[in-house]
C-alpha cells in the first residue's frame, strides 16, 4: 500500500495539474514496482512560500538569488 506525499508551494497548481501528478505517480508505481493502483495513495500538500526554505533562504529569496546569478 504505497503512500506518496508531494509538497509544492501554493502558487496556483490547477486541479488538472494535480490530477496529472496523481495519475503519473500512480502509473509509475504500477510500472516500476507492480503496485496495485487501487491501494496507492497520493497526497498533495500545498505550502505557503513563506513557510518553505531552500539553502537557508525563504523560497522567494532563493529564487531571486538564482535569477540574479544567471
PDB file of N, H, CA, C and O in Angstrom:
ATOM      1  N   UNK A   1       0.835  -1.167   0.000  1.00  0.00           N
ATOM      2  CA  UNK A   1       0.000   0.000   0.000  1.00  0.00           C
ATOM      3  C   UNK A   1       0.890   1.244   0.000  1.00  0.00           C
ATOM      4  O   UNK A   1       1.171   1.787   1.068  1.00  0.00           O
ATOM      5  N   UNK A   2       1.335   1.701  -1.149  1.00  0.00           N
ATOM      6  H   UNK A   2       1.107   1.260  -2.017  1.00  0.00           H
ATOM      7  CA  UNK A   2       2.198   2.880  -1.211  1.00  0.00           C
ATOM      8  C   UNK A   2       1.462   4.155  -0.811  1.00  0.00           C
ATOM      9  O   UNK A   2       0.276   4.336  -1.088  1.00  0.00           O
ATOM     10  N   UNK A   3       2.210   5.021  -0.153  1.00  0.00           N
ATOM     11  H   UNK A   3       3.173   4.874   0.072  1.00  0.00           H
ATOM     12  CA  UNK A   3       1.721   6.343   0.205  1.00  0.00           C
ATOM     13  C   UNK A   3       2.770   7.336  -0.256  1.00  0.00           C
ATOM     14  O   UNK A   3       3.917   7.279   0.186  1.00  0.00           O
ATOM     15  N   UNK A   4       2.386   8.248  -1.142  1.00  0.00           N
ATOM     16  H   UNK A   4       1.454   8.295  -1.501  1.00  0.00           H
ATOM     17  CA  UNK A   4       3.306   9.255  -1.675  1.00  0.00           C
ATOM     18  C   UNK A   4       2.784  10.619  -1.277  1.00  0.00           C
ATOM     19  O   UNK A   4       1.613  10.932  -1.491  1.00  0.00           O
ATOM     20  N   UNK A   5       3.657  11.434  -0.696  1.00  0.00           N
ATOM     21  H   UNK A   5       4.609  11.180  -0.522  1.00  0.00           H
ATOM     22  CA  UNK A   5       3.294  12.784  -0.291  1.00  0.00           C
ATOM     23  C   UNK A   5       4.096  13.768  -1.133  1.00  0.00           C
ATOM     24  O   UNK A   5       5.323  13.817  -1.050  1.00  0.00           O
ATOM     25  N   UNK A   6       3.394  14.546  -1.938  1.00  0.00           N
ATOM     26  H   UNK A   6       2.397  14.506  -2.006  1.00  0.00           H
ATOM     27  CA  UNK A   6       4.018  15.566  -2.781  1.00  0.00           C
ATOM     28  C   UNK A   6       3.777  16.910  -2.123  1.00  0.00           C
ATOM     29  O   UNK A   6       2.641  17.258  -1.799  1.00  0.00           O
ATOM     30  N   UNK A   7       4.840  17.661  -1.928  1.00  0.00           N
ATOM     31  H   UNK A   7       5.763  17.378  -2.192  1.00  0.00           H
ATOM     32  CA  UNK A   7       4.715  19.003  -1.362  1.00  0.00           C
ATOM     33  C   UNK A   7       5.140  20.009  -2.422  1.00  0.00           C
ATOM     34  O   UNK A   7       6.217  19.911  -3.009  1.00  0.00           O
ATOM     35  N   UNK A   8       4.256  20.984  -2.650  1.00  0.00           N
ATOM     36  H   UNK A   8       3.380  21.064  -2.174  1.00  0.00           H
ATOM     37  CA  UNK A   8       4.542  22.038  -3.612  1.00  0.00           C
ATOM     38  C   UNK A   8       4.204  23.375  -2.962  1.00  0.00           C
ATOM     39  O   UNK A   8       3.418  23.441  -2.017  1.00  0.00           O
ATOM     40  N   UNK A   9       4.813  24.441  -3.487  1.00  0.00           N
ATOM     41  H   UNK A   9       5.452  24.388  -4.255  1.00  0.00           H
ATOM     42  CA  UNK A   9       4.444  25.754  -2.973  1.00  0.00           C
ATOM     43  C   UNK A   9       3.068  26.123  -3.506  1.00  0.00           C
ATOM     44  O   UNK A   9       2.662  25.708  -4.591  1.00  0.00           O
ATOM     45  N   UNK A  10       2.374  26.907  -2.715  1.00  0.00           N
ATOM     46  H   UNK A  10       2.704  27.244  -1.833  1.00  0.00           H
ATOM     47  CA  UNK A  10       0.998  27.298  -3.027  1.00  0.00           C
ATOM     48  C   UNK A  10       1.034  28.448  -4.037  1.00  0.00           C
ATOM     49  O   UNK A  10       0.963  29.620  -3.668  1.00  0.00           O
ATOM     50  N   UNK A  11       1.144  28.087  -5.314  1.00  0.00           N
ATOM     51  H   UNK A  11       1.201  27.134  -5.613  1.00  0.00           H
ATOM     52  CA  UNK A  11       1.246  29.098  -6.369  1.00  0.00           C
ATOM     53  C   UNK A  11       0.241  28.863  -7.481  1.00  0.00           C
ATOM     54  O   UNK A  11       0.437  29.324  -8.606  1.00  0.00           O
ATOM     55  N   UNK A  12      -0.800  28.170  -7.185  1.00  0.00           N
ATOM     56  H   UNK A  12      -0.959  27.796  -6.272  1.00  0.00           H
ATOM     57  CA  UNK A  12      -1.854  28.041  -8.175  1.00  0.00           C
ATOM     58  C   UNK A  12      -1.782  26.838  -9.088  1.00  0.00           C
ATOM     59  O   UNK A  12      -2.137  26.935 -10.262  1.00  0.00           O
ATOM     60  N   UNK A  13      -1.327  25.696  -8.574  1.00  0.00           N
ATOM     61  H   UNK A  13      -1.039  25.617  -7.619  1.00  0.00           H
ATOM     62  CA  UNK A  13      -1.417  24.470  -9.375  1.00  0.00           C
ATOM     63  C   UNK A  13      -2.902  24.207  -9.610  1.00  0.00           C
ATOM     64  O   UNK A  13      -3.704  24.234  -8.676  1.00  0.00           O
ATOM     65  N   UNK A  14      -3.247  23.959 -10.837  1.00  0.00           N
ATOM     66  H   UNK A  14      -2.595  23.938 -11.596  1.00  0.00           H
ATOM     67  CA  UNK A  14      -4.653  23.761 -11.175  1.00  0.00           C
ATOM     68  C   UNK A  14      -5.109  22.359 -10.772  1.00  0.00           C
ATOM     69  O   UNK A  14      -4.283  21.464 -10.593  1.00  0.00           O
ATOM     70  N   UNK A  15      -6.415  22.169 -10.630  1.00  0.00           N
ATOM     71  H   UNK A  15      -7.086  22.896 -10.775  1.00  0.00           H
ATOM     72  CA  UNK A  15      -6.913  20.814 -10.361  1.00  0.00           C
ATOM     73  C   UNK A  15      -6.463  19.819 -11.439  1.00  0.00           C
ATOM     74  O   UNK A  15      -6.174  18.663 -11.130  1.00  0.00           O
ATOM     75  N   UNK A  16      -6.402  20.257 -12.689  1.00  0.00           N
ATOM     76  H   UNK A  16      -6.637  21.196 -12.940  1.00  0.00           H
ATOM     77  CA  UNK A  16      -5.954  19.360 -13.769  1.00  0.00           C
ATOM     78  C   UNK A  16      -4.489  18.974 -13.586  1.00  0.00           C
ATOM     79  O   UNK A  16      -4.124  17.820 -13.811  1.00  0.00           O
ATOM     80  N   UNK A  17      -3.653  19.914 -13.184  1.00  0.00           N
ATOM     81  H   UNK A  17      -3.949  20.851 -13.001  1.00  0.00           H
ATOM     82  CA  UNK A  17      -2.239  19.611 -12.950  1.00  0.00           C
ATOM     83  C   UNK A  17      -2.079  18.642 -11.778  1.00  0.00           C
ATOM     84  O   UNK A  17      -1.261  17.724 -11.834  1.00  0.00           O
ATOM     85  N   UNK A  18      -2.857  18.847 -10.727  1.00  0.00           N
ATOM     86  H   UNK A  18      -3.522  19.593 -10.682  1.00  0.00           H
ATOM     87  CA  UNK A  18      -2.795  17.944  -9.578  1.00  0.00           C
ATOM     88  C   UNK A  18      -3.258  16.544  -9.963  1.00  0.00           C
ATOM     89  O   UNK A  18      -2.660  15.552  -9.546  1.00  0.00           O
ATOM     90  N   UNK A  19      -4.312  16.465 -10.751  1.00  0.00           N
ATOM     91  H   UNK A  19      -4.798  17.271 -11.089  1.00  0.00           H
ATOM     92  CA  UNK A  19      -4.802  15.163 -11.220  1.00  0.00           C
ATOM     93  C   UNK A  19      -3.737  14.454 -12.049  1.00  0.00           C
ATOM     94  O   UNK A  19      -3.566  13.239 -11.947  1.00  0.00           O
ATOM     95  N   UNK A  20      -3.025  15.222 -12.870  1.00  0.00           N
ATOM     96  H   UNK A  20      -3.165  16.209 -12.952  1.00  0.00           H
ATOM     97  CA  UNK A  20      -1.956  14.640 -13.692  1.00  0.00           C
ATOM     98  C   UNK A  20      -0.818  14.119 -12.818  1.00  0.00           C
ATOM     99  O   UNK A  20      -0.265  13.054 -13.096  1.00  0.00           O
ATOM    100  N   UNK A  21      -0.462  14.856 -11.767  1.00  0.00           N
ATOM    101  H   UNK A  21      -0.911  15.721 -11.542  1.00  0.00           H
ATOM    102  CA  UNK A  21       0.559  14.374 -10.835  1.00  0.00           C
ATOM    103  C   UNK A  21       0.123  13.076 -10.169  1.00  0.00           C
ATOM    104  O   UNK A  21       0.898  12.123 -10.084  1.00  0.00           O
ATOM    105  N   UNK A  22      -1.115  13.042  -9.700  1.00  0.00           N
ATOM    106  H   UNK A  22      -1.745  13.816  -9.769  1.00  0.00           H
ATOM    107  CA  UNK A  22      -1.634  11.843  -9.021  1.00  0.00           C
ATOM    108  C   UNK A  22      -1.611  10.645  -9.958  1.00  0.00           C
ATOM    109  O   UNK A  22      -1.171   9.560  -9.577  1.00  0.00           O
ATOM    110  N   UNK A  23      -2.085  10.841 -11.181  1.00  0.00           N
ATOM    111  H   UNK A  23      -2.442  11.722 -11.491  1.00  0.00           H
ATOM    112  CA  UNK A  23      -2.094   9.739 -12.153  1.00  0.00           C
ATOM    113  C   UNK A  23      -0.681   9.305 -12.516  1.00  0.00           C
ATOM    114  O   UNK A  23      -0.389   8.111 -12.590  1.00  0.00           O
ATOM    115  N   UNK A  24       0.193  10.280 -12.742  1.00  0.00           N
ATOM    116  H   UNK A  24      -0.044  11.249 -12.682  1.00  0.00           H
ATOM    117  CA  UNK A  24       1.561   9.960 -13.139  1.00  0.00           C
ATOM    118  C   UNK A  24       2.323   9.193 -12.077  1.00  0.00           C
ATOM    119  O   UNK A  24       3.021   8.227 -12.385  1.00  0.00           O
ATOM    120  N   UNK A  25       2.192   9.618 -10.822  1.00  0.00           N
ATOM    121  H   UNK A  25       1.625  10.403 -10.572  1.00  0.00           H
ATOM    122  CA  UNK A  25       2.874   8.925  -9.734  1.00  0.00           C
ATOM    123  C   UNK A  25       2.304   7.519  -9.564  1.00  0.00           C
ATOM    124  O   UNK A  25       3.053   6.561  -9.375  1.00  0.00           O
ATOM    125  N   UNK A  26       0.993   7.398  -9.631  1.00  0.00           N
ATOM    126  H   UNK A  26       0.384   8.177  -9.785  1.00  0.00           H
ATOM    127  CA  UNK A  26       0.361   6.082  -9.509  1.00  0.00           C
ATOM    128  C   UNK A  26       0.821   5.165 -10.633  1.00  0.00           C
ATOM    129  O   UNK A  26       1.182   4.015 -10.385  1.00  0.00           O
ATOM    130  N   UNK A  27       0.811   5.661 -11.865  1.00  0.00           N
ATOM    131  H   UNK A  27       0.518   6.595 -12.067  1.00  0.00           H
ATOM    132  CA  UNK A  27       1.254   4.860 -13.008  1.00  0.00           C
ATOM    133  C   UNK A  27       2.713   4.427 -12.868  1.00  0.00           C
ATOM    134  O   UNK A  27       3.069   3.302 -13.221  1.00  0.00           O
ATOM    135  N   UNK A  28       3.550   5.318 -12.354  1.00  0.00           N
ATOM    136  H   UNK A  28       3.262   6.231 -12.068  1.00  0.00           H
ATOM    137  CA  UNK A  28       4.963   4.995 -12.156  1.00  0.00           C
ATOM    138  C   UNK A  28       5.135   3.861 -11.152  1.00  0.00           C
ATOM    139  O   UNK A  28       5.937   2.954 -11.373  1.00  0.00           O
ATOM    140  N   UNK A  29       4.392   3.905 -10.057  1.00  0.00           N
ATOM    141  H   UNK A  29       3.740   4.642  -9.877  1.00  0.00           H
ATOM    142  CA  UNK A  29       4.478   2.839  -9.062  1.00  0.00           C
ATOM    143  C   UNK A  29       3.955   1.508  -9.604  1.00  0.00           C
ATOM    144  O   UNK A  29       4.471   0.446  -9.256  1.00  0.00           O
ATOM    145  N   UNK A  30       2.946   1.571 -10.443  1.00  0.00           N
ATOM    146  H   UNK A  30       2.527   2.435 -10.725  1.00  0.00           H
ATOM    147  CA  UNK A  30       2.438   0.362 -11.086  1.00  0.00           C
ATOM    148  C   UNK A  30       3.507  -0.213 -12.017  1.00  0.00           C
ATOM    149  O   UNK A  30       3.788  -1.411 -11.983  1.00  0.00           O
ATOM    150  N   UNK A  31       4.094   0.640 -12.839  1.00  0.00           N
ATOM    151  H   UNK A  31       3.865   1.614 -12.867  1.00  0.00           H
ATOM    152  CA  UNK A  31       5.066   0.183 -13.838  1.00  0.00           C
ATOM    153  C   UNK A  31       6.365  -0.306 -13.208  1.00  0.00           C
ATOM    154  O   UNK A  31       6.880  -1.357 -13.592  1.00  0.00           O
ATOM    155  N   UNK A  32       6.899   0.437 -12.251  1.00  0.00           N
ATOM    156  H   UNK A  32       6.481   1.290 -11.938  1.00  0.00           H
ATOM    157  CA  UNK A  32       8.217   0.109 -11.702  1.00  0.00           C
ATOM    158  C   UNK A  32       8.146  -0.943 -10.600  1.00  0.00           C
ATOM    159  O   UNK A  32       8.980  -1.848 -10.548  1.00  0.00           O
ATOM    160  N   UNK A  33       7.154  -0.827  -9.720  1.00  0.00           N
ATOM    161  H   UNK A  33       6.477  -0.092  -9.763  1.00  0.00           H
ATOM    162  CA  UNK A  33       7.104  -1.713  -8.558  1.00  0.00           C
ATOM    163  C   UNK A  33       5.925  -2.685  -8.565  1.00  0.00           C
ATOM    164  O   UNK A  33       5.722  -3.432  -7.607  1.00  0.00           O
ATOM    165  N   UNK A  34       5.150  -2.669  -9.651  1.00  0.00           N
ATOM    166  H   UNK A  34       5.315  -2.063 -10.429  1.00  0.00           H
ATOM    167  CA  UNK A  34       3.996  -3.557  -9.783  1.00  0.00           C
ATOM    168  C   UNK A  34       3.004  -3.384  -8.628  1.00  0.00           C
ATOM    169  O   UNK A  34       2.446  -4.357  -8.121  1.00  0.00           O
ATOM    170  N   UNK A  35       2.796  -2.115  -8.221  1.00  0.00           N
ATOM    171  H   UNK A  35       3.249  -1.325  -8.634  1.00  0.00           H
ATOM    172  CA  UNK A  35       1.858  -1.828  -7.134  1.00  0.00           C
ATOM    173  C   UNK A  35       0.435  -1.730  -7.665  1.00  0.00           C
ATOM    174  O   UNK A  35       0.209  -1.362  -8.818  1.00  0.00           O
ATOM    175  N   UNK A  36      -0.499  -2.057  -6.821  1.00  0.00           N
ATOM    176  H   UNK A  36      -0.315  -2.356  -5.884  1.00  0.00           H
ATOM    177  CA  UNK A  36      -1.911  -2.006  -7.177  1.00  0.00           C
ATOM    178  C   UNK A  36      -2.391  -0.552  -7.100  1.00  0.00           C
ATOM    179  O   UNK A  36      -2.315   0.053  -6.031  1.00  0.00           O
ATOM    180  N   UNK A  37      -2.878   0.019  -8.194  1.00  0.00           N
ATOM    181  H   UNK A  37      -2.940  -0.473  -9.062  1.00  0.00           H
ATOM    182  CA  UNK A  37      -3.319   1.410  -8.153  1.00  0.00           C
ATOM    183  C   UNK A  37      -4.482   1.642  -7.184  1.00  0.00           C
ATOM    184  O   UNK A  37      -4.649   2.749  -6.672  1.00  0.00           O
ATOM    185  N   UNK A  38      -5.273   0.617  -6.933  1.00  0.00           N
ATOM    186  H   UNK A  38      -5.137  -0.282  -7.348  1.00  0.00           H
ATOM    187  CA  UNK A  38      -6.415   0.760  -6.036  1.00  0.00           C
ATOM    188  C   UNK A  38      -5.988   0.976  -4.585  1.00  0.00           C
ATOM    189  O   UNK A  38      -6.767   1.475  -3.773  1.00  0.00           O
ATOM    190  N   UNK A  39      -4.756   0.601  -4.265  1.00  0.00           N
ATOM    191  H   UNK A  39      -4.124   0.195  -4.925  1.00  0.00           H
ATOM    192  CA  UNK A  39      -4.272   0.785  -2.896  1.00  0.00           C
ATOM    193  C   UNK A  39      -3.076   1.728  -2.833  1.00  0.00           C
ATOM    194  O   UNK A  39      -2.298   1.695  -1.880  1.00  0.00           O
ATOM    195  N   UNK A  40      -2.938   2.566  -3.853  1.00  0.00           N
ATOM    196  H   UNK A  40      -3.570   2.593  -4.628  1.00  0.00           H
ATOM    197  CA  UNK A  40      -1.870   3.558  -3.900  1.00  0.00           C
ATOM    198  C   UNK A  40      -2.454   4.917  -3.553  1.00  0.00           C
ATOM    199  O   UNK A  40      -3.405   5.378  -4.184  1.00  0.00           O
ATOM    200  N   UNK A  41      -1.876   5.550  -2.543  1.00  0.00           N
ATOM    201  H   UNK A  41      -1.104   5.176  -2.030  1.00  0.00           H
ATOM    202  CA  UNK A  41      -2.365   6.843  -2.077  1.00  0.00           C
ATOM    203  C   UNK A  41      -1.365   7.932  -2.452  1.00  0.00           C
ATOM    204  O   UNK A  41      -0.165   7.794  -2.213  1.00  0.00           O
ATOM    205  N   UNK A  42      -1.868   9.012  -3.040  1.00  0.00           N
ATOM    206  H   UNK A  42      -2.842   9.124  -3.234  1.00  0.00           H
ATOM    207  CA  UNK A  42      -1.041  10.170  -3.384  1.00  0.00           C
ATOM    208  C   UNK A  42      -1.707  11.386  -2.755  1.00  0.00           C
ATOM    209  O   UNK A  42      -2.882  11.660  -2.999  1.00  0.00           O
ATOM    210  N   UNK A  43      -0.944  12.111  -1.945  1.00  0.00           N
ATOM    211  H   UNK A  43       0.010  11.888  -1.747  1.00  0.00           H
ATOM    212  CA  UNK A  43      -1.441  13.307  -1.275  1.00  0.00           C
ATOM    213  C   UNK A  43      -0.596  14.485  -1.709  1.00  0.00           C
ATOM    214  O   UNK A  43       0.633  14.413  -1.706  1.00  0.00           O
ATOM    215  N   UNK A  44      -1.255  15.570  -2.084  1.00  0.00           N
ATOM    216  H   UNK A  44      -2.253  15.629  -2.086  1.00  0.00           H
ATOM    217  CA  UNK A  44      -0.550  16.792  -2.462  1.00  0.00           C
ATOM    218  C   UNK A  44      -0.794  17.835  -1.383  1.00  0.00           C
ATOM    219  O   UNK A  44      -1.932  18.219  -1.113  1.00  0.00           O
ATOM    220  N   UNK A  45       0.287  18.282  -0.775  1.00  0.00           N
ATOM    221  H   UNK A  45       1.211  17.971  -0.994  1.00  0.00           H
ATOM    222  CA  UNK A  45       0.214  19.349   0.216  1.00  0.00           C
ATOM    223  C   UNK A  45       0.742  20.629  -0.421  1.00  0.00           C
ATOM    224  O   UNK A  45       1.831  20.647  -0.995  1.00  0.00           O
ATOM    225  N   UNK A  46      -0.034  21.688  -0.315  1.00  0.00           N
ATOM    226  H   UNK A  46      -0.919  21.674   0.151  1.00  0.00           H
ATOM    227  CA  UNK A  46       0.412  22.985  -0.800  1.00  0.00           C
ATOM    228  C   UNK A  46       0.874  23.814   0.397  1.00  0.00           C
ATOM    229  O   UNK A  46       0.138  23.994   1.366  1.00  0.00           O
ATOM    230  N   UNK A  47       2.091  24.309   0.312  1.00  0.00           N
ATOM    231  H   UNK A  47       2.690  24.163  -0.476  1.00  0.00           H
ATOM    232  CA  UNK A  47       2.721  25.028   1.402  1.00  0.00           C
ATOM    233  C   UNK A  47       2.915  26.483   0.984  1.00  0.00           C
ATOM    234  O   UNK A  47       3.357  26.763  -0.130  1.00  0.00           O
ATOM    235  N   UNK A  48       2.583  27.398   1.878  1.00  0.00           N
ATOM    236  H   UNK A  48       2.224  27.171   2.783  1.00  0.00           H
ATOM    237  CA  UNK A  48       2.808  28.820   1.591  1.00  0.00           C
ATOM    238  C   UNK A  48       4.301  29.058   1.389  1.00  0.00           C
ATOM    239  O   UNK A  48       5.133  28.462   2.073  1.00  0.00           O
ATOM    240  N   UNK A  49       4.630  29.934   0.444  1.00  0.00           N
ATOM    241  H   UNK A  49       3.954  30.418  -0.112  1.00  0.00           H
ATOM    242  CA  UNK A  49       6.045  30.180   0.132  1.00  0.00           C
ATOM    243  C   UNK A  49       6.826  30.655   1.347  1.00  0.00           C
ATOM    244  O   UNK A  49       8.002  30.321   1.487  1.00  0.00           O
ATOM    245  N   UNK A  50       6.197  31.432   2.233  1.00  0.00           N
ATOM    246  H   UNK A  50       5.241  31.704   2.119  1.00  0.00           H
ATOM    247  CA  UNK A  50       6.923  31.913   3.408  1.00  0.00           C
ATOM    248  C   UNK A  50       7.187  30.810   4.429  1.00  0.00           C
ATOM    249  O   UNK A  50       7.938  31.013   5.383  1.00  0.00           O
ATOM    250  N   UNK A  51       6.570  29.641   4.233  1.00  0.00           N
ATOM    251  H   UNK A  51       5.960  29.477   3.458  1.00  0.00           H
ATOM    252  CA  UNK A  51       6.782  28.502   5.122  1.00  0.00           C
ATOM    253  C   UNK A  51       7.743  27.473   4.541  1.00  0.00           C
ATOM    254  O   UNK A  51       7.865  26.373   5.079  1.00  0.00           O
ATOM    255  N   UNK A  52       8.424  27.814   3.456  1.00  0.00           N
ATOM    256  H   UNK A  52       8.324  28.708   3.019  1.00  0.00           H
ATOM    257  CA  UNK A  52       9.317  26.878   2.782  1.00  0.00           C
ATOM    258  C   UNK A  52      10.658  27.559   2.572  1.00  0.00           C
ATOM    259  O   UNK A  52      10.716  28.716   2.157  1.00  0.00           O
ATOM    260  N   UNK A  53      11.732  26.842   2.860  1.00  0.00           N
ATOM    261  H   UNK A  53      11.685  25.902   3.198  1.00  0.00           H
ATOM    262  CA  UNK A  53      13.060  27.403   2.667  1.00  0.00           C
ATOM    263  C   UNK A  53      13.966  26.457   1.906  1.00  0.00           C
ATOM    264  O   UNK A  53      13.797  25.239   1.953  1.00  0.00           O
ATOM    265  N   UNK A  54      14.931  27.037   1.203  1.00  0.00           N
ATOM    266  H   UNK A  54      15.068  28.027   1.166  1.00  0.00           H
ATOM    267  CA  UNK A  54      15.930  26.271   0.454  1.00  0.00           C
ATOM    268  C   UNK A  54      17.280  26.952   0.662  1.00  0.00           C
ATOM    269  O   UNK A  54      17.390  28.169   0.507  1.00  0.00           O
ATOM    270  N   UNK A  55      18.277  26.197   1.002  1.00  0.00           N
ATOM    271  H   UNK A  55      18.187  25.209   1.127  1.00  0.00           H
ATOM    272  CA  UNK A  55      19.616  26.753   1.132  1.00  0.00           C
ATOM    273  C   UNK A  55      19.719  27.869   2.160  1.00  0.00           C
ATOM    274  O   UNK A  55      20.512  28.796   1.999  1.00  0.00           O
ATOM    275  N   UNK A  56      18.913  27.781   3.222  1.00  0.00           N
ATOM    276  H   UNK A  56      18.268  27.028   3.352  1.00  0.00           H
ATOM    277  CA  UNK A  56      18.963  28.789   4.264  1.00  0.00           C
ATOM    278  C   UNK A  56      18.166  30.041   3.973  1.00  0.00           C
ATOM    279  O   UNK A  56      18.230  31.009   4.730  1.00  0.00           O
ATOM    280  N   UNK A  57      17.407  30.033   2.873  1.00  0.00           N
ATOM    281  H   UNK A  57      17.355  29.246   2.258  1.00  0.00           H
ATOM    282  CA  UNK A  57      16.630  31.207   2.475  1.00  0.00           C
ATOM    283  C   UNK A  57      15.171  30.836   2.284  1.00  0.00           C
ATOM    284  O   UNK A  57      14.865  29.701   1.921  1.00  0.00           O
ATOM    285  N   UNK A  58      14.261  31.783   2.526  1.00  0.00           N
ATOM    286  H   UNK A  58      14.510  32.705   2.822  1.00  0.00           H
ATOM    287  CA  UNK A  58      12.881  31.546   2.108  1.00  0.00           C
ATOM    288  C   UNK A  58      12.852  31.342   0.591  1.00  0.00           C
ATOM    289  O   UNK A  58      13.692  31.888  -0.124  1.00  0.00           O
ATOM    290  N   UNK A  59      11.900  30.570   0.107  1.00  0.00           N
ATOM    291  H   UNK A  59      11.218  30.126   0.688  1.00  0.00           H
ATOM    292  CA  UNK A  59      11.842  30.227  -1.318  1.00  0.00           C
ATOM    293  C   UNK A  59      11.918  31.459  -2.216  1.00  0.00           C
ATOM    294  O   UNK A  59      12.661  31.469  -3.197  1.00  0.00           O
ATOM    295  N   UNK A  60      11.156  32.491  -1.884  1.00  0.00           N
ATOM    296  H   UNK A  60      10.552  32.483  -1.087  1.00  0.00           H
ATOM    297  CA  UNK A  60      11.147  33.679  -2.745  1.00  0.00           C
ATOM    298  C   UNK A  60      12.538  34.306  -2.849  1.00  0.00           C
ATOM    299  O   UNK A  60      12.958  34.689  -3.940  1.00  0.00           O
ATOM    300  N   UNK A  61      13.256  34.416  -1.732  1.00  0.00           N
ATOM    301  H   UNK A  61      12.915  34.105  -0.845  1.00  0.00           H
ATOM    302  CA  UNK A  61      14.613  34.965  -1.751  1.00  0.00           C
ATOM    303  C   UNK A  61      15.567  34.036  -2.503  1.00  0.00           C
ATOM    304  O   UNK A  61      16.452  34.495  -3.226  1.00  0.00           O
ATOM    305  N   UNK A  62      15.380  32.739  -2.326  1.00  0.00           N
ATOM    306  H   UNK A  62      14.662  32.366  -1.738  1.00  0.00           H
ATOM    307  CA  UNK A  62      16.215  31.767  -3.033  1.00  0.00           C
ATOM    308  C   UNK A  62      16.048  31.908  -4.542  1.00  0.00           C
ATOM    309  O   UNK A  62      17.031  31.914  -5.282  1.00  0.00           O
ATOM    310  N   UNK A  63      14.807  32.020  -4.993  1.00  0.00           N
ATOM    311  H   UNK A  63      14.008  32.015  -4.391  1.00  0.00           H
ATOM    312  CA  UNK A  63      14.548  32.174  -6.427  1.00  0.00           C
ATOM    313  C   UNK A  63      15.136  33.474  -6.957  1.00  0.00           C
ATOM    314  O   UNK A  63      15.672  33.515  -8.064  1.00  0.00           O
ATOM    315  N   UNK A  64      15.034  34.528  -6.167  1.00  0.00           N
ATOM    316  H   UNK A  64      14.598  34.494  -5.268  1.00  0.00           H
ATOM    317  CA  UNK A  64      15.609  35.819  -6.569  1.00  0.00           C
ATOM    318  C   UNK A  64      17.121  35.700  -6.714  1.00  0.00           C
ATOM    319  O   UNK A  64      17.701  36.248  -7.652  1.00  0.00           O
ATOM    320  N   UNK A  65      17.762  34.986  -5.791  1.00  0.00           N
ATOM    321  H   UNK A  65      17.291  34.541  -5.029  1.00  0.00           H
ATOM    322  CA  UNK A  65      19.223  34.819  -5.858  1.00  0.00           C
ATOM    323  C   UNK A  65      19.622  34.008  -7.085  1.00  0.00           C
ATOM    324  O   UNK A  65      20.686  34.243  -7.656  1.00  0.00           O
ATOM    325  N   UNK A  66      18.789  33.059  -7.498  1.00  0.00           N
ATOM    326  H   UNK A  66      17.924  32.868  -7.034  1.00  0.00           H
ATOM    327  CA  UNK A  66      19.088  32.279  -8.702  1.00  0.00           C
ATOM    328  C   UNK A  66      19.014  33.157  -9.947  1.00  0.00           C
ATOM    329  O   UNK A  66      19.856  33.057 -10.839  1.00  0.00           O
ATOM    330  N   UNK A  67      18.000  34.018  -9.997  1.00  0.00           N
ATOM    331  H   UNK A  67      17.316  34.099  -9.272  1.00  0.00           H
ATOM    332  CA  UNK A  67      17.819  34.893 -11.159  1.00  0.00           C
ATOM    333  C   UNK A  67      18.962  35.892 -11.266  1.00  0.00           C
ATOM    334  O   UNK A  67      19.427  36.182 -12.368  1.00  0.00           O
ATOM    335  N   UNK A  68      19.420  36.421 -10.138  1.00  0.00           N
ATOM    336  H   UNK A  68      19.043  36.185  -9.243  1.00  0.00           H
ATOM    337  CA  UNK A  68      20.476  37.423 -10.181  1.00  0.00           C
ATOM    338  C   UNK A  68      21.835  36.817 -10.460  1.00  0.00           C
ATOM    339  O   UNK A  68      22.749  37.531 -10.871  1.00  0.00           O
ATOM    340  N   UNK A  69      21.995  35.510 -10.247  1.00  0.00           N
ATOM    341  H   UNK A  69      21.252  34.930  -9.913  1.00  0.00           H
ATOM    342  CA  UNK A  69      23.275  34.856 -10.518  1.00  0.00           C
ATOM    343  C   UNK A  69      23.396  34.341 -11.953  1.00  0.00           C
ATOM    344  O   UNK A  69      24.466  33.889 -12.361  1.00  0.00           O
ATOM    345  N   UNK A  70      22.281  34.407 -12.737  1.00  0.00           N
ATOM    346  H   UNK A  70      21.411  34.774 -12.406  1.00  0.00           H
ATOM    347  CA  UNK A  70      22.356  33.924 -14.120  1.00  0.00           C
ATOM    348  C   UNK A  70      22.730  35.014 -15.072  1.00  0.00           C
ATOM    349  O   UNK A  70      22.837  34.774 -16.274  1.00  0.00           O
TER     350      UNK A  70
END
